[in-house]
Amino acid sequence: MKQQQFIAARWFHQAIAWVKEGSPDHAGDAARTWTAERRRRKRAREPFQAVLTVYGRSLPVQGIDLHELGAGVLSPMSIEPGTNLFIALKSKGVVGFAYVRHCTPRGKGHFAIGLEFPTELMPRQPGDWNYTRVSAS
């Protein structure tokens, strides 16, 4: 019985995929920004403290997932996907820029935010300092 349910569920999900592929809104694999290599990554599921600098203000967040290509954080504030921000990981002593990949409400005024690091994070230098991101275009 369980095997029949599994097979039926698999066919159902495949049928959904076929319907989506036929839809005019379906962008296919070309719209995916991740690759198989980016999916295979080491995750550190240990909590960490971080500060996001976004919209001209500092926002302390609780880190829940960290790997070399990005991080997952819990935030008291929603941040629009695609937003470029600055992140400082206090416990790791590194800083850098990140893009918001997704922002999902988690109830009680919290949001789960997925961040992608376009470049490696840098060691944090002691003292106060200002930063500016300059685009190459």
C-alpha positions, -999 to +999 in steps of 0.1 A: +000+000+000+028+025+009+046+018-023+014+025-043+010+058-024+046+067-031+043+060-068+010+079-070+026+109-052+056+108-076+033+108-107+012+136-092+043+158-087+055+149-122+021+159-137+023+193-118+058+198-134+044+191-168+015+215-164+040+242-152+062+237-182+033+243-205+024+275-188+033+308-204+049+319-171+073+290-169+109+301-175+125+267-173+160+259-162+173+291-178+158+312-150+175+292-123+205+311-108+218+281-088+238+253-103+244+217-091+278+229-078+262+256-057+237+232-043+265+209-030+278+230-001+288+225+035+263+240+058+270+250+094+238+247+113+252+264+143+235+297+154+255+329+150+250+366+155+252+390+126+244+426+118+229+436+085+233+472+072+204+478+049+183+509+041+208+530+059+204+513+093+220+485+113+198+455+119+209+428+144+198+393+132+201+357+144+219+334+120+206+299+115+225+286+085+259+295+071+280+282+042+306+296+019+280+309-006+254+323+017+235+324+049+201+321+064+190+346+091+160+354+112+151+391+111+125+413+128+122+433+096+112+422+061+138+429+033+129+429-004+144+401-024+172+414-047+183+440-021+221+444-018+232+447+018+263+446+040+267+418+066+290+415+096+292+382+113+303+390+148+313+355+160+332+347+128+349+380+125+341+385+088+322+411+068+310+414+032+282+421+008+252+399+002+220+398-019+186+389-004+175+357-022+142+353-004+123+367+026+096+345+041+073+355+071+078+332+101+051+345+124+053+367+154+069+395+134+100+375+122+112+368+087+135+340+074+159+357+050+182+338+026+213+356+017+238+349-012+274+361-010+286+372-045+322+372-033+340+357-003+336+374+030+366+394+043+382+395+077+368+424+098+394+450+106+393+465+141+377+500+146+349+519+130+350+523+093+327+533+064+322+513+033+309+519-002+301+494-029+311+507-063+297+490-094+320+483-124+295+495-150 
